[in-house]
Amino acid sequence: MSKSKDSTLYDVAIIGGGINGAVSAARLSASGLKVLLLERGDYASTTSQESSNLVWGGIKYLQSYEFGLVYKLCRSRNQLMRCYPNRIREIGFLASIGPTSPFGRVLGLFGTMAYWVIGGFATKMPKLYLANRATVIEPSFIPGRAALEYFDAELPDNDSRFVWDFISTAKRFGAQVCNYSELVEAQFDGEWNLLAQDAHTAEKIEYRAKSVVNATGPFAAGVSELLGVTPKSRLVLSKGVHLIVPKIHNSDRVLAFWDEEGRMFYVLPMGDRSMIGTTDTRVDSETKEVTQEDRDFLLRQINKEMNLERPLVESDIISERCGVRPLVAGSSKGDTSDWHKLSRKHVIETAIEKRVVTVFGGKLTDCLNVGDEVFAAVKKFQLGKFGVAENWYGEESKESQQSFEKAARPVFGSGPAAELIVSELWRRHGSSALEILELARTNEELREPIFEGLGICGAEVRYVLEHEQVKTADDLLRRRLPIAMCRSASEIAQNIKLNQLLPYAASTSPKELA
């Protein structure tokens, strides 16, 4: 087994490449620090790729009277919506008021109006639809039920794609970011000596860093033990499952229901498919697995709550998402009997003597605050002069977008498929889409969509393979692009256009991709 040494002394080594690690890397590197990020799998390959793709203010926390948290999350949501007008979009939530809902239409309207007010009137105003109107708006609703519509936001692409945006930003500011690089040893002697092992080659690399940020999500306790730090907070783990099925509603909304246990679940748009979920099951392990019980539960709920032409069955499932939420339960000795009432708040702990910052909990909506709070914590270590962080988040200008679209349309042509490709190229890549455009300009075959309805062309696939640290098929199909979420394994295996590109990747990536 080979071993090498990186001679750089990093200001900060971040362990974990999910949303918390990614925003921390972007924030700290933009401030002029030398940043190293180590992720034992691919970026966002655990909790951060398994969310509901929502950027929301936490309306359900009104039921537990956590008004301060809702206010904070709404402010974070509003900021993200302003800064990412393409990557994040406002979307309606149409909630069916049935026998399992915890309130009637009057109290529900009051609650959604309060949510709108707390959210600073940043979204469209809530509406109440009586039963006869509700089924006109959404024919898949069960007749005789009123409906409430309120508004939040969603990520049209995968949550993991949003994480990559921050990884890419950190790289732009000079950060060294390594996926499939697991921390296996750590020693502190005034500086941190870190040993990481490559998951594909088994090579071990030694790194040195002045400080460490533990952003490993549900694995935070285990990494704290490796670092020799005793945390004050305790995590409770909750498993959430989503199933992707053929499109089961026509409107471009999220449909909301309450399951037989009184918990909210959704039908969400996932490209040209529908995603149903989520479950909420306490687990003791960070490992994640969709069980038959999970599938049966979600299918039973959706068939009970929707007026479908035919009931959904297991063979309708195109793909599955399963993640473990790290919920902060307070002190390590705290009572967790009411774990299902725990919110997705985050806690930042700092061990000054060893220069370690640990992030517990959190959710994607609050990511910018996590980045700022981690920066404030690292600043206490007095590592040197910090620069002013500028342009570490947000999209490029509307003028740049219009310039790209003007250049792209003659290349991709006209029609809905071409328009979809052009808009999604900019949404996912910003000005880097110009490089994809050049690939398409010089190769007519790469202009064609890989799958009808997805807005992904061959040029984009090739660019991602070459420039976005793709090392396995899942990195490409599941995390950089939303292909594996919207198409089944058999559809992918039978796609000639896609498979013509995959052997090309074998020359630049490990064999797992070929």
C-alpha positions, 0 to 999 in steps of 0.5 A: 500500500503506497503512502505519500505526503502533501507538504502544504500546511492548510489553515483548515481541514474540513472533514465531510463533503455534504452541504455543511462541509461544502458551504464551509469550504466555500466560505473559508476559502473565499476569506483567503484561508488555505482549505482542504476538504476530505470526503470519504465517498462522493460529495453529497453522497449521504444525507445531502443527496436524499432530501425532498429537494425543498428549500422551505421555512419549516411550516410544520414547526409552527405546530410545535410553536418554534416560531423563532426557528421558522422565522430564521428558516424563512429568512434563509429561504428568502435569501437563497431565492433571491441569490439563486433565481434559477437554481431555486424556484418558488413553488406552490404546495397544495394541501388536501384537508382530509380526515388525517390532517391535524386541523380543519380548513379555517385553522389551516388557513390561519396557520398558512397566513401566519407562515406567510407573514413570518416569512416576510410576504416573500412568496405568493399569498396562501389560498383556501379552495373549497371542495368543489374547486379543489378537485378542479385544480387537482383532479387527483384529489379525493372529492369532497375535501377542501385544500389549502395552497401555500408557497415555498421553494424547491431545487429543480435539480438534485440537492446534490447538484446544489452541494456541487455548486459550493464545492466548485466555488471552493475550488475556484478560491483555491481549496483542495477538495478530495472525494473518496478520501477517508480520514483514518488517523488524526493526531494533534501536536499543536498542528493536526496530522491527518492520514486519509486513504483513497477509496479506489487506490488504497493509497494513503496521504498525509496532510497537515492543518492548523484546525479541523472542521467536522462536518460529517452529518450523522457520522459527527460523533464517530469523527469526534472520537477519532479527533479526541474531542468530546461533544456536548450535543447528541444526535438522534438519527431519523431515516427518511425514504422517497420513492420516484414513480411515473408522473401522477399529477399534471400540475407543477405543484407539490401535493401535500397530505397527512399519513395515517400517523398524522405526519405530512408527506408529499408528491413532489415534481422530480423532472418529468416524474413524481417523488413521494415521501417522506417517512420518519423512522428512528434508527440507531445506525448511519447506514441507510436501506429502503425496506419492504415496509418503507415501500408498502407504507408509502404506497399505501399512503398515496393510494389512500390519499389520492384519487388515482386512475389505478393504485400505485404498485411496487413495479411502478417504482423507478428509483428510491432515495433513502437518507438519515437525518441527524437531529440535535437532541441537546446534551448527550444525556438528554431525553429523546423519547419525543425524538419525532418532535426534534427540528432540523436546527443546527448547533456549532461546537468549538473546541478551542484547545484542539482547534476543532469546530463541529457542526451538528444537525442542520438542513440545506435551507440554512446552509449560508448561515452554517457557512458564516457560523463556521467562519466565525468559529474558525476565526477564534483560532486566530490563524492569521489575517482574514480577507473579505469573502465576496461572491462565495454564493449566488448566481451570475447576472441576468445579463450573462444568462441572456447572453448565453441563451442568445449564443446557445439557441442557434446551436441547439435549434428551436422547439421545446426540447432545445429550449429545455436544454438551453435553460437547464445548461445555464441553471446547472452550470452558469457561465461554465455552460459556455464550454459545454456550448462549444462542445455542442457547436463542434459535434452535432451528435452531442447536441441531442438530448440523452433522454427525451424530457430531461433537458440533458444533452451529450455535451453536458454529460461529456463536460461533467465527466471531464470537469466535475471529479466523476469517479463512479457511475453514480457520481454522474447519473445520481449526483452531478445530473438527475438521470438516475432519479428520473429513469430506471436502471433498465432505461439507463442500461438500454440508452444507446446515446448515454452508453456511447459516452460512458466508455469515453469516461473510462479513459479519464475515470476509474473503471467503476464508470465504464 
